[in-house]
């Protein structure tokens, strides 16, 4: 059974800008939006970039230049799970990552996170080019 993740944060756009609510206040993200934001933050931040949070971030960009093989994809999947669980924010049991090769140099990681505190499953789809790195394709709950 999935754990209950109830954290909420300020809502941000995919480019990191704060969202303003209709009443002029800063918008609070829903539990599902916070989950999506956390995944994006953890995977796009290089581990070690934020000295106040040494476990925040991933080493995903280290895979640029590697061959597009099944073993490389498995290592990338392991790194993504490590990045999402290193600070205790999520349990590996609640994360599912399916990696699909789509080109000679590109894979598509489909990431889902189960949350007992929500009726939704948070889903993010990325593209990872072994030449250009990680790019968010879609997000949702």
C-alpha positions, 0 to 999 in steps of 0.5 A: 500500500502506498504511503500518504504524502501530504506536503504542500508547497508554493505552486511554481510553473515548470520554469520555476516561476511562482504562481499568483492566485486570483486574489493576488496571494501566492498560490498553494500547490495541491498535494498532487501538484507538489508531488509533480514539482518535487519530482521535477526539482529533484531530477533537474537539480544536480546533486550537490548544487544546493549545499543546504540540502546535500541529498537534493538532486540527481546525477542524471546529467552524468549519463550524457554521452553514455551509450543507449543500452538496456544496462545504461537505461537500468542505471539511469532508472536506479539513479532517478529512484535514488534521487527521489528517495534520498531525502526520505521524501518518497518511498521506492515502493511508491515509485514506478519508472518505465523506460522506453527507447525511442531513438538511437540516442533517446529514451522516454522515462515514464514516472508514476508516484502512488500516494495514499493521501490522494485519489490520483497517481502523479505521472510525469513523462520525460525525454532523455537524450544521451546528447542533450539530457533531460526534458519534461514532456508532460505532467499530470495526476 
